[in-house]
Amino acid sequence: MLSAVGLYGVTEYVVVQRRRDIGICLALGAPTRRIAALVAGGVTAMVTLGGVAGLLLGMGSERYVGALLFGVTTSDPGALALPAAIVLLVTGLACALPILRALRTDITATIRAQ
């Protein structure tokens, strides 16, 4: 839940900061999937970088964490893949609302505001 709120907040911040760019792209006729890819691309890169760092730190600390796990080995692929899959699912859900807002950007109001 905490990661979902954090990802939503970061994605919404990115959309607000790039509102003018999104409005100009829409005014020039950019397809909506390109705008969605623009917004989701940065968040996906950030989540991937964090996931790789977390995976490396988790594998590096397996000797210390191994004593706390019961019935699961520290190198169990399911124990490593399940949290990564959950974070990717949460990322998709947290990005959905800001992407929809980005696609509904009022082009004339955005350009007129600048």
N, CA, C and O atoms as a printed pandas DataFrame, in Angstrom:
     atom_number atom_name residue_name chain_id  residue_number  x_coord  y_coord  z_coord
0              1         N          MET        A               1    0.830   -1.192    0.000
1              2        CA          MET        A               1    0.000    0.000    0.000
2              3         C          MET        A               1    0.870    1.249    0.000
3              4         O          MET        A               1    0.572    2.232   -0.679
4              5         N          LEU        A               2    1.942    1.193    0.768
5              6        CA          LEU        A               2    2.838    2.340    0.842
6              7         C          LEU        A               2    3.506    2.598   -0.506
7              8         O          LEU        A               2    3.647    3.749   -0.921
8              9         N          SER        A               3    3.917    1.529   -1.189
9             10        CA          SER        A               3    4.550    1.722   -2.495
10            11         C          SER        A               3    3.548    2.245   -3.514
11            12         O          SER        A               3    3.916    3.031   -4.387
12            13         N          ALA        A               4    2.283    1.824   -3.421
13            14        CA          ALA        A               4    1.264    2.309   -4.348
14            15         C          ALA        A               4    1.043    3.802   -4.172
15            16         O          ALA        A               4    0.946    4.536   -5.156
16            17         N          VAL        A               5    0.963    4.256   -2.937
17            18        CA          VAL        A               5    0.762    5.684   -2.672
18            19         C          VAL        A               5    1.977    6.486   -3.134
19            20         O          VAL        A               5    1.829    7.561   -3.714
20            21         N          GLY        A               6    3.161    5.970   -2.880
21            22        CA          GLY        A               6    4.380    6.658   -3.309
22            23         C          GLY        A               6    4.498    6.736   -4.818
23            24         O          GLY        A               6    4.839    7.786   -5.364
24            25         N          LEU        A               7    4.217    5.631   -5.495
25            26        CA          LEU        A               7    4.275    5.626   -6.956
26            27         C          LEU        A               7    3.218    6.541   -7.565
27            28         O          LEU        A               7    3.480    7.235   -8.547
28            29         N          TYR        A               8    2.033    6.538   -6.981
29            30        CA          TYR        A               8    0.979    7.435   -7.468
30            31         C          TYR        A               8    1.424    8.885   -7.310
31            32         O          TYR        A               8    1.270    9.688   -8.230
32            33         N          GLY        A               9    1.969    9.218   -6.159
33            34        CA          GLY        A               9    2.406   10.590   -5.911
34            35         C          GLY        A               9    3.500   11.030   -6.870
35            36         O          GLY        A               9    3.460   12.145   -7.389
36            37         N          VAL        A              10    4.467   10.171   -7.105
37            38        CA          VAL        A              10    5.561   10.514   -8.013
38            39         C          VAL        A              10    5.047   10.652   -9.439
39            40         O          VAL        A              10    5.433   11.577  -10.153
40            41         N          THR        A              11    4.184    9.740   -9.855
41            42        CA          THR        A              11    3.645    9.797  -11.209
42            43         C          THR        A              11    2.786   11.041  -11.410
43            44         O          THR        A              11    2.872   11.698  -12.448
44            45         N          GLU        A              12    1.967   11.361  -10.427
45            46        CA          GLU        A              12    1.134   12.570  -10.518
46            47         C          GLU        A              12    2.014   13.817  -10.582
47            48         O          GLU        A              12    1.707   14.748  -11.326
48            49         N          TYR        A              13    3.095   13.847   -9.818
49            50        CA          TYR        A              13    4.024   14.972   -9.843
50            51         C          TYR        A              13    4.660   15.120  -11.219
51            52         O          TYR        A              13    4.790   16.234  -11.727
52            53         N          VAL        A              14    5.058   14.000  -11.826
53            54        CA          VAL        A              14    5.656   14.030  -13.162
54            55         C          VAL        A              14    4.652   14.567  -14.173
55            56         O          VAL        A              14    5.011   15.363  -15.041
56            57         N          VAL        A              15    3.403   14.141  -14.070
57            58        CA          VAL        A              15    2.368   14.605  -15.001
58            59         C          VAL        A              15    2.143   16.107  -14.835
59            60         O          VAL        A              15    2.021   16.821  -15.830
60            61         N          VAL        A              16    2.088   16.589  -13.615
61            62        CA          VAL        A              16    1.872   18.020  -13.381
62            63         C          VAL        A              16    3.057   18.828  -13.910
63            64         O          VAL        A              16    2.860   19.880  -14.518
64            65         N          GLN        A              17    4.275   18.354  -13.690
65            66        CA          GLN        A              17    5.454   19.072  -14.158
66            67         C          GLN        A              17    5.557   19.096  -15.683
67            68         O          GLN        A              17    6.086   20.049  -16.255
68            69         N          ARG        A              18    5.058   18.056  -16.338
69            70        CA          ARG        A              18    5.171   17.955  -17.793
70            71         C          ARG        A              18    3.869   18.269  -18.506
71            72         O          ARG        A              18    3.696   17.910  -19.671
72            73         N          ARG        A              19    2.959   18.931  -17.824
73            74        CA          ARG        A              19    1.647   19.237  -18.407
74            75         C          ARG        A              19    1.770   20.043  -19.697
75            76         O          ARG        A              19    1.052   19.783  -20.663
76            77         N          ARG        A              20    2.652   20.990  -19.715
77            78        CA          ARG        A              20    2.826   21.814  -20.926
78            79         C          ARG        A              20    3.352   20.961  -22.072
79            80         O          ARG        A              20    2.864   21.067  -23.197
80            81         N          ASP        A              21    4.348   20.110  -21.799
81            82        CA          ASP        A              21    4.877   19.230  -22.842
82            83         C          ASP        A              21    3.799   18.294  -23.376
83            84         O          ASP        A              21    3.700   18.070  -24.583
84            85         N          ILE        A              22    3.002   17.756  -22.478
85            86        CA          ILE        A              22    1.934   16.848  -22.880
86            87         C          ILE        A              22    0.902   17.592  -23.725
87            88         O          ILE        A              22    0.429   17.065  -24.732
88            89         N          GLY        A              23    0.554   18.807  -23.321
89            90        CA          GLY        A              23   -0.398   19.602  -24.089
90            91         C          GLY        A              23    0.103   19.923  -25.486
91            92         O          GLY        A              23   -0.666   19.877  -26.446
92            93         N          ILE        A              24    1.382   20.247  -25.610
93            94        CA          ILE        A              24    1.952   20.552  -26.920
94            95         C          ILE        A              24    1.981   19.296  -27.787
95            96         O          ILE        A              24    1.666   19.358  -28.975
96            97         N          CYS        A              25    2.355   18.161  -27.205
97            98        CA          CYS        A              25    2.366   16.903  -27.968
98            99         C          CYS        A              25    0.966   16.558  -28.458
99           100         O          CYS        A              25    0.785   16.129  -29.598
100          101         N          LEU        A              26   -0.019   16.748  -27.592
101          102        CA          LEU        A              26   -1.401   16.471  -28.003
102          103         C          LEU        A              26   -1.853   17.447  -29.085
103          104         O          LEU        A              26   -2.567   17.059  -30.009
104          105         N          ALA        A              27   -1.438   18.720  -28.976
105          106        CA          ALA        A              27   -1.826   19.711  -29.981
106          107         C          ALA        A              27   -1.202   19.414  -31.337
107          108         O          ALA        A              27   -1.787   19.713  -32.378
108          109         N          LEU        A              28   -0.030   18.832  -31.318
109          110        CA          LEU        A              28    0.644   18.497  -32.571
110          111         C          LEU        A              28    0.176   17.171  -33.147
111          112         O          LEU        A              28    0.631   16.754  -34.212
112          113         N          GLY        A              29   -0.735   16.506  -32.439
113          114        CA          GLY        A              29   -1.328   15.289  -32.977
114          115         C          GLY        A              29   -0.668   13.994  -32.540
115          116         O          GLY        A              29   -0.797   12.979  -33.224
116          117         N          ALA        A              30    0.030   14.006  -31.429
117          118        CA          ALA        A              30    0.658   12.777  -30.944
118          119         C          ALA        A              30   -0.420   11.773  -30.541
119          120         O          ALA        A              30   -1.425   12.156  -29.943
120          121         N          PRO        A              31   -0.223   10.496  -30.862
121          122        CA          PRO        A              31   -1.212    9.490  -30.457
122          123         C          PRO        A              31   -1.226    9.322  -28.940
123          124         O          PRO        A              31   -0.214    9.519  -28.268
124          125         N          THR        A              32   -2.385    8.958  -28.421
125          126        CA          THR        A              32   -2.525    8.848  -26.967
126          127         C          THR        A              32   -1.628    7.773  -26.382
127          128         O          THR        A              32   -1.162    7.910  -25.251
128          129         N          ARG        A              33   -1.374    6.703  -27.131
129          130        CA          ARG        A              33   -0.487    5.658  -26.584
130          131         C          ARG        A              33    0.936    6.176  -26.441
131          132         O          ARG        A              33    1.683    5.705  -25.584
132          133         N          ARG        A              34    1.322    7.147  -27.278
133          134        CA          ARG        A              34    2.661    7.748  -27.155
134          135         C          ARG        A              34    2.752    8.588  -25.881
135          136         O          ARG        A              34    3.774    8.574  -25.195
136          137         N          ILE        A              35    1.693    9.312  -25.570
137          138        CA          ILE        A              35    1.657   10.102  -24.339
138          139         C          ILE        A              35    1.682    9.176  -23.123
139          140         O          ILE        A              35    2.392    9.438  -22.152
140          141         N          ALA        A              36    0.909    8.100  -23.179
141          142        CA          ALA        A              36    0.901    7.132  -22.077
142          143         C          ALA        A              36    2.269    6.507  -21.907
143          144         O          ALA        A              36    2.715    6.302  -20.778
144          145         N          ALA        A              37    2.948    6.199  -23.003
145          146        CA          ALA        A              37    4.290    5.632  -22.924
146          147         C          ALA        A              37    5.282    6.639  -22.366
147          148         O          ALA        A              37    6.215    6.271  -21.653
148          149         N          LEU        A              38    5.078    7.913  -22.691
149          150        CA          LEU        A              38    5.944    8.971  -22.176
150          151         C          LEU        A              38    5.858    9.048  -20.654
151          152         O          LEU        A              38    6.873    9.145  -19.966
152          153         N          VAL        A              39    4.636    9.005  -20.145
153          154        CA          VAL        A              39    4.438    9.087  -18.689
154          155         C          VAL        A              39    4.895    7.808  -18.008
155          156         O          VAL        A              39    5.616    7.858  -17.012
156          157         N          ALA        A              40    4.483    6.667  -18.535
157          158        CA          ALA        A              40    4.785    5.392  -17.883
158          159         C          ALA        A              40    6.250    4.998  -18.025
159          160         O          ALA        A              40    6.767    4.247  -17.197
160          161         N          GLY        A              41    6.920    5.487  -19.053
161          162        CA          GLY        A              41    8.315    5.110  -19.275
162          163         C          GLY        A              41    9.235    5.536  -18.150
163          164         O          GLY        A              41   10.081    4.758  -17.709
164          165         N          GLY        A              42    9.079    6.757  -17.684
165          166        CA          GLY        A              42    9.919    7.234  -16.589
166          167         C          GLY        A              42    9.667    6.488  -15.297
167          168         O          GLY        A              42   10.602    6.171  -14.562
168          169         N          VAL        A              43    8.415    6.209  -15.022
169          170        CA          VAL        A              43    8.067    5.494  -13.789
170          171         C          VAL        A              43    8.552    4.049  -13.869
171          172         O          VAL        A              43    9.051    3.503  -12.884
172          173         N          THR        A              44    8.408    3.438  -15.027
173          174        CA          THR        A              44    8.859    2.059  -15.187
174          175         C          THR        A              44   10.373    1.959  -15.027
175          176         O          THR        A              44   10.868    1.012  -14.417
176          177         N          ALA        A              45   11.105    2.916  -15.563
177          178        CA          ALA        A              45   12.561    2.920  -15.402
178          179         C          ALA        A              45   12.939    3.063  -13.933
179          180         O          ALA        A              45   13.855    2.394  -13.453
180          181         N          MET        A              46   12.234    3.934  -13.225
181          182        CA          MET        A              46   12.517    4.133  -11.807
182          183         C          MET        A              46   12.217    2.867  -11.000
183          184         O          MET        A              46   12.993    2.495  -10.120
184          185         N          VAL        A              47   11.106    2.214  -11.295
185          186        CA          VAL        A              47   10.729    0.998  -10.571
186          187         C          VAL        A              47   11.696   -0.141  -10.897
187          188         O          VAL        A              47   12.057   -0.923  -10.018
188          189         N          THR        A              48   12.109   -0.230  -12.152
189          190        CA          THR        A              48   13.061   -1.267  -12.535
190          191         C          THR        A              48   14.393   -1.072  -11.835
191          192         O          THR        A              48   14.980   -2.036  -11.344
192          193         N          LEU        A              49   14.875    0.148  -11.783
193          194        CA          LEU        A              49   16.128    0.437  -11.091
194          195         C          LEU        A              49   16.018    0.100   -9.604
195          196         O          LEU        A              49   16.928   -0.502   -9.032
196          197         N          GLY        A              50   14.914    0.486   -8.983
197          198        CA          GLY        A              50   14.703    0.160   -7.575
198          199         C          GLY        A              50   14.564   -1.335   -7.344
199          200         O          GLY        A              50   15.042   -1.853   -6.334
200          201         N          GLY        A              51   13.912   -2.036   -8.272
201          202        CA          GLY        A              51   13.760   -3.480   -8.144
202          203         C          GLY        A              51   15.082   -4.214   -8.249
203          204         O          GLY        A              51   15.346   -5.146   -7.490
204          205         N          VAL        A              52   15.912   -3.790   -9.194
205          206        CA          VAL        A              52   17.235   -4.413   -9.344
206          207         C          VAL        A              52   18.087   -4.144   -8.111
207          208         O          VAL        A              52   18.776   -5.039   -7.622
208          209         N          ALA        A              53   18.043   -2.921   -7.609
209          210        CA          ALA        A              53   18.806   -2.600   -6.402
210          211         C          ALA        A              53   18.307   -3.413   -5.206
211          212         O          ALA        A              53   19.109   -3.915   -4.418
212          213         N          GLY        A              54   16.995   -3.541   -5.073
213          214        CA          GLY        A              54   16.438   -4.332   -3.976
214          215         C          GLY        A              54   16.780   -5.799   -4.090
215          216         O          GLY        A              54   17.059   -6.457   -3.088
216          217         N          LEU        A              55   16.759   -6.316   -5.306
217          218        CA          LEU        A              55   17.109   -7.713   -5.528
218          219         C          LEU        A              55   18.574   -7.972   -5.185
219          220         O          LEU        A              55   18.898   -8.977   -4.551
220          221         N          LEU        A              56   19.451   -7.074   -5.599
221          222        CA          LEU        A              56   20.868   -7.224   -5.281
222          223         C          LEU        A              56   21.122   -7.116   -3.787
223          224         O          LEU        A              56   21.911   -7.879   -3.230
224          225         N          LEU        A              57   20.456   -6.169   -3.139
225          226        CA          LEU        A              57   20.618   -6.043   -1.685
226          227         C          LEU        A              57   20.045   -7.252   -0.956
227          228         O          LEU        A              57   20.607   -7.707    0.040
228          229         N          GLY        A              58   18.935   -7.765   -1.449
229          230        CA          GLY        A              58   18.336   -8.956   -0.844
230          231         C          GLY        A              58   19.217  -10.175   -0.989
231          232         O          GLY        A              58   19.358  -10.962   -0.052
232          233         N          MET        A              59   19.810  -10.336   -2.159
233          234        CA          MET        A              59   20.698  -11.471   -2.361
234          235         C          MET        A              59   21.994  -11.301   -1.578
235          236         O          MET        A              59   22.587  -12.280   -1.125
236          237         N          GLY        A              60   22.430  -10.046   -1.422
237          238        CA          GLY        A              60   23.645   -9.788   -0.647
238          239         C          GLY        A              60   23.461  -10.005    0.848
239          240         O          GLY        A              60   24.416  -10.328    1.554
240          241         N          SER        A              61   22.257   -9.831    1.322
241          242        CA          SER        A              61   22.014   -9.989    2.765
242          243         C          SER        A              61   21.386  -11.329    3.107
243          244         O          SER        A              61   20.840  -11.495    4.198
244          245         N          GLU        A              62   21.455  -12.294    2.186
245          246        CA          GLU        A              62   20.795  -13.573    2.431
246          247         C          GLU        A              62   21.388  -14.323    3.612
247          248         O          GLU        A              62   20.677  -15.082    4.271
248          249         N          ARG        A              63   22.642  -14.136    3.890
249          250        CA          ARG        A              63   23.264  -14.814    5.033
250          251         C          ARG        A              63   22.655  -14.323    6.353
251          252         O          ARG        A              63   22.471  -15.107    7.284
252          253         N          TYR        A              64   22.348  -13.042    6.427
253          254        CA          TYR        A              64   21.797  -12.474    7.653
254          255         C          TYR        A              64   20.293  -12.721    7.776
255          256         O          TYR        A              64   19.778  -12.910    8.878
256          257         N          VAL        A              65   19.603  -12.717    6.659
257          258        CA          VAL        A              65   18.157  -12.883    6.668
258          259         C          VAL        A              65   17.768  -14.355    6.723
259          260         O          VAL        A              65   16.652  -14.688    7.121
260          261         N          GLY        A              66   18.675  -15.232    6.330
261          262        CA          GLY        A              66   18.385  -16.665    6.287
262          263         C          GLY        A              66   17.924  -17.232    7.610
263          264         O          GLY        A              66   17.131  -18.173    7.630
264          265         N          ALA        A              67   18.397  -16.689    8.709
265          266        CA          ALA        A              67   18.003  -17.183   10.027
266          267         C          ALA        A              67   16.564  -16.802   10.363
267          268         O          ALA        A              67   15.958  -17.427   11.234
268          269         N          LEU        A              68   16.006  -15.803    9.702
269          270        CA          LEU        A              68   14.651  -15.349    9.993
270          271         C          LEU        A              68   13.586  -16.055    9.151
271          272         O          LEU        A              68   12.397  -15.969    9.459
272          273         N          LEU        A              69   14.004  -16.746    8.099
273          274        CA          LEU        A              69   13.058  -17.401    7.204
274          275         C          LEU        A              69   12.810  -18.831    7.647
275          276         O          LEU        A              69   13.746  -19.546    8.006
276          277         N          PHE        A              70   11.561  -19.247    7.622
277          278        CA          PHE        A              70   11.193  -20.607    7.993
278          279         C          PHE        A              70   10.496  -21.265    6.818
279          280         O          PHE        A              70    9.473  -20.770    6.344
280          281         N          GLY        A              71   11.039  -22.374    6.345
281          282        CA          GLY        A              71   10.421  -23.115    5.261
282          283         C          GLY        A              71   10.713  -22.560    3.878
283          284         O          GLY        A              71   10.177  -23.064    2.891
284          285         N          VAL        A              72   11.544  -21.541    3.783
285          286        CA          VAL        A              72   11.897  -20.943    2.502
286          287         C          VAL        A              72   13.398  -20.719    2.500
287          288         O          VAL        A              72   13.964  -20.195    3.459
288          289         N          THR        A              73   14.033  -21.126    1.407
289          290        CA          THR        A              73   15.459  -20.848    1.296
290          291         C          THR        A              73   15.657  -19.425    0.803
291          292         O          THR        A              73   14.759  -18.834    0.203
292          293         N          THR        A              74   16.821  -18.890    1.055
293          294        CA          THR        A              74   17.069  -17.496    0.680
294          295         C          THR        A              74   17.214  -17.319   -0.824
295          296         O          THR        A              74   17.052  -16.210   -1.334
296          297         N          SER        A              75   17.512  -18.385   -1.532
297          298        CA          SER        A              75   17.650  -18.277   -2.984
298          299         C          SER        A              75   16.444  -18.870   -3.709
299          300         O          SER        A              75   16.547  -19.220   -4.885
300          301         N          ASP        A              76   15.308  -18.989   -3.030
301          302        CA          ASP        A              76   14.092  -19.529   -3.619
302          303         C          ASP        A              76   13.576  -18.563   -4.689
303          304         O          ASP        A              76   13.305  -17.403   -4.378
304          305         N          PRO        A              77   13.433  -19.011   -5.942
305          306        CA          PRO        A              77   12.995  -18.099   -7.002
306          307         C          PRO        A              77   11.597  -17.523   -6.750
307          308         O          PRO        A              77   11.326  -16.374   -7.101
308          309         N          GLY        A              78   10.721  -18.309   -6.151
309          310        CA          GLY        A              78    9.379  -17.803   -5.863
310          311         C          GLY        A              78    9.395  -16.678   -4.844
311          312         O          GLY        A              78    8.623  -15.724   -4.942
312          313         N          ALA        A              79   10.278  -16.799   -3.871
313          314        CA          ALA        A              79   10.373  -15.757   -2.844
314          315         C          ALA        A              79   10.954  -14.470   -3.412
315          316         O          ALA        A              79   10.711  -13.389   -2.877
316          317         N          LEU        A              80   11.710  -14.579   -4.475
317          318        CA          LEU        A              80   12.266  -13.383   -5.106
318          319         C          LEU        A              80   11.336  -12.825   -6.185
319          320         O          LEU        A              80   11.271  -11.611   -6.379
320          321         N          ALA        A              81   10.624  -13.697   -6.882
321          322        CA          ALA        A              81    9.786  -13.254   -7.998
322          323         C          ALA        A              81    8.438  -12.698   -7.551
323          324         O          ALA        A              81    7.915  -11.771   -8.169
324          325         N          LEU        A              82    7.875  -13.252   -6.489
325          326        CA          LEU        A              82    6.553  -12.805   -6.047
326          327         C          LEU        A              82    6.530  -11.333   -5.641
327          328         O          LEU        A              82    5.646  -10.607   -6.097
328          329         N          PRO        A              83    7.448  -10.859   -4.814
329          330        CA          PRO        A              83    7.424   -9.418   -4.496
330          331         C          PRO        A              83    7.664   -8.543   -5.719
331          332         O          PRO        A              83    7.074   -7.468   -5.832
332          333         N          ALA        A              84    8.514   -8.983   -6.632
333          334        CA          ALA        A              84    8.757   -8.198   -7.848
334          335         C          ALA        A              84    7.490   -8.116   -8.694
335          336         O          ALA        A              84    7.175   -7.058   -9.238
336          337         N          ALA        A              85    6.766   -9.222   -8.807
337          338        CA          ALA        A              85    5.517   -9.224   -9.573
338          339         C          ALA        A              85    4.468   -8.330   -8.921
339          340         O          ALA        A              85    3.730   -7.628   -9.612
340          341         N          ILE        A              86    4.401   -8.354   -7.601
341          342        CA          ILE        A              86    3.437   -7.515   -6.885
342          343         C          ILE        A              86    3.757   -6.038   -7.095
343          344         O          ILE        A              86    2.853   -5.230   -7.309
344          345         N          VAL        A              87    5.034   -5.685   -7.035
345          346        CA          VAL        A              87    5.428   -4.288   -7.237
346          347         C          VAL        A              87    5.113   -3.843   -8.666
347          348         O          VAL        A              87    4.679   -2.710   -8.872
348          349         N          LEU        A              88    5.322   -4.710   -9.650
349          350        CA          LEU        A              88    4.984   -4.355  -11.027
350          351         C          LEU        A              88    3.480   -4.163  -11.205
351          352         O          LEU        A              88    3.048   -3.260  -11.922
352          353         N          LEU        A              89    2.689   -5.004  -10.560
353          354        CA          LEU        A              89    1.230   -4.848  -10.619
354          355         C          LEU        A              89    0.795   -3.544   -9.963
355          356         O          LEU        A              89   -0.048   -2.827  -10.502
356          357         N          VAL        A              90    1.363   -3.238   -8.812
357          358        CA          VAL        A              90    1.040   -1.998   -8.106
358          359         C          VAL        A              90    1.476   -0.790   -8.934
359          360         O          VAL        A              90    0.806    0.243   -8.930
360          361         N          THR        A              91    2.600   -0.920   -9.644
361          362        CA          THR        A              91    3.064    0.171  -10.500
362          363         C          THR        A              91    2.053    0.465  -11.598
363          364         O          THR        A              91    1.743    1.623  -11.876
364          365         N          GLY        A              92    1.547   -0.585  -12.214
365          366        CA          GLY        A              92    0.544   -0.394  -13.260
366          367         C          GLY        A              92   -0.716    0.269  -12.748
367          368         O          GLY        A              92   -1.276    1.152  -13.398
368          369         N          LEU        A              93   -1.159   -0.162  -11.579
369          370        CA          LEU        A              93   -2.366    0.431  -11.000
370          371         C          LEU        A              93   -2.134    1.871  -10.553
371          372         O          LEU        A              93   -3.013    2.718  -10.709
372          373         N          ALA        A              94   -0.959    2.150  -10.001
373          374        CA          ALA        A              94   -0.678    3.501   -9.519
374          375         C          ALA        A              94   -0.472    4.482  -10.668
375          376         O          ALA        A              94   -0.677    5.684  -10.497
376          377         N          CYS        A              95   -0.073    3.991  -11.823
377          378        CA          CYS        A              95    0.151    4.862  -12.983
378          379         C          CYS        A              95   -1.120    5.120  -13.778
379          380         O          CYS        A              95   -1.170    6.066  -14.563
380          381         N          ALA        A              96   -2.132    4.310  -13.594
381          382        CA          ALA        A              96   -3.320    4.392  -14.439
382          383         C          ALA        A              96   -4.022    5.748  -14.334
383          384         O          ALA        A              96   -4.326    6.355  -15.361
384          385         N          LEU        A              97   -4.284    6.231  -13.130
385          386        CA          LEU        A              97   -5.014    7.489  -12.963
386          387         C          LEU        A              97   -4.225    8.699  -13.472
387          388         O          LEU        A              97   -4.798    9.519  -14.188
388          389         N          PRO        A              98   -2.943    8.849  -13.138
389          390        CA          PRO        A              98   -2.210    9.988  -13.708
390          391         C          PRO        A              98   -2.093    9.934  -15.224
391          392         O          PRO        A              98   -2.084   10.980  -15.873
392          393         N          ILE        A              99   -2.002    8.740  -15.804
393          394        CA          ILE        A              99   -1.932    8.640  -17.255
394          395         C          ILE        A              99   -3.259    9.083  -17.871
395          396         O          ILE        A              99   -3.272    9.784  -18.883
396          397         N          LEU        A             100   -4.370    8.678  -17.266
397          398        CA          LEU        A             100   -5.671    9.120  -17.768
398          399         C          LEU        A             100   -5.817   10.629  -17.659
399          400         O          LEU        A             100   -6.380   11.265  -18.550
400          401         N          ARG        A             101   -5.312   11.209  -16.569
401          402        CA          ARG        A             101   -5.356   12.667  -16.432
402          403         C          ARG        A             101   -4.500   13.340  -17.490
403          404         O          ARG        A             101   -4.872   14.382  -18.031
404          405         N          ALA        A             102   -3.356   12.743  -17.782
405          406        CA          ALA        A             102   -2.476   13.322  -18.802
406          407         C          ALA        A             102   -3.144   13.292  -20.169
407          408         O          ALA        A             102   -2.976   14.215  -20.965
408          409         N          LEU        A             103   -3.895   12.243  -20.440
409          410        CA          LEU        A             103   -4.560   12.131  -21.736
410          411         C          LEU        A             103   -5.746   13.080  -21.856
411          412         O          LEU        A             103   -6.153   13.421  -22.967
412          413         N          ARG        A             104   -6.308   13.511  -20.724
413          414        CA          ARG        A             104   -7.438   14.435  -20.749
414          415         C          ARG        A             104   -7.003   15.881  -20.553
415          416         O          ARG        A             104   -7.819   16.728  -20.189
416          417         N          THR        A             105   -5.735   16.173  -20.790
417          418        CA          THR        A             105   -5.224   17.525  -20.634
418          419         C          THR        A             105   -5.897   18.457  -21.639
419          420         O          THR        A             105   -5.972   18.149  -22.828
420          421         N          ASP        A             106   -6.382   19.590  -21.156
421          422        CA          ASP        A             106   -7.008   20.581  -22.032
422          423         C          ASP        A             106   -5.905   21.337  -22.756
423          424         O          ASP        A             106   -5.132   22.077  -22.148
424          425         N          ILE        A             107   -5.850   21.138  -24.043
425          426        CA          ILE        A             107   -4.742   21.662  -24.838
426          427         C          ILE        A             107   -4.729   23.194  -24.848
427          428         O          ILE        A             107   -3.679   23.804  -24.648
428          429         N          THR        A             108   -5.879   23.812  -25.079
429          430        CA          THR        A             108   -5.917   25.272  -25.178
430          431         C          THR        A             108   -5.613   25.941  -23.854
431          432         O          THR        A             108   -4.916   26.955  -23.817
432          433         N          ALA        A             109   -6.123   25.391  -22.776
433          434        CA          ALA        A             109   -5.856   25.976  -21.458
434          435         C          ALA        A             109   -4.390   25.834  -21.083
435          436         O          ALA        A             109   -3.819   26.730  -20.462
436          437         N          THR        A             110   -3.789   24.739  -21.444
437          438        CA          THR        A             110   -2.388   24.500  -21.132
438          439         C          THR        A             110   -1.488   25.473  -21.880
439          440         O          THR        A             110   -0.574   26.059  -21.300
440          441         N          ILE        A             111   -1.750   25.640  -23.155
441          442        CA          ILE        A             111   -0.907   26.542  -23.946
442          443         C          ILE        A             111   -1.169   27.992  -23.588
443          444         O          ILE        A             111   -0.237   28.797  -23.561
444          445         N          ARG        A             112   -2.421   28.344  -23.310
445          446        CA          ARG        A             112   -2.767   29.712  -22.932
446          447         C          ARG        A             112   -2.164   30.101  -21.582
447          448         O          ARG        A             112   -1.856   31.273  -21.367
448          449         N          ALA        A             113   -1.991   29.151  -20.674
449          450        CA          ALA        A             113   -1.448   29.443  -19.341
450          451         C          ALA        A             113    0.010   29.887  -19.401
451          452         O          ALA        A             113    0.484   30.577  -18.499
452          453         N          GLN        A             114    0.704   29.508  -20.427
453          454        CA          GLN        A             114    2.105   29.890  -20.538
454          455         C          GLN        A             114    2.202   31.162  -21.299
455          456         O          GLN        A             114    3.302   31.670  -21.513
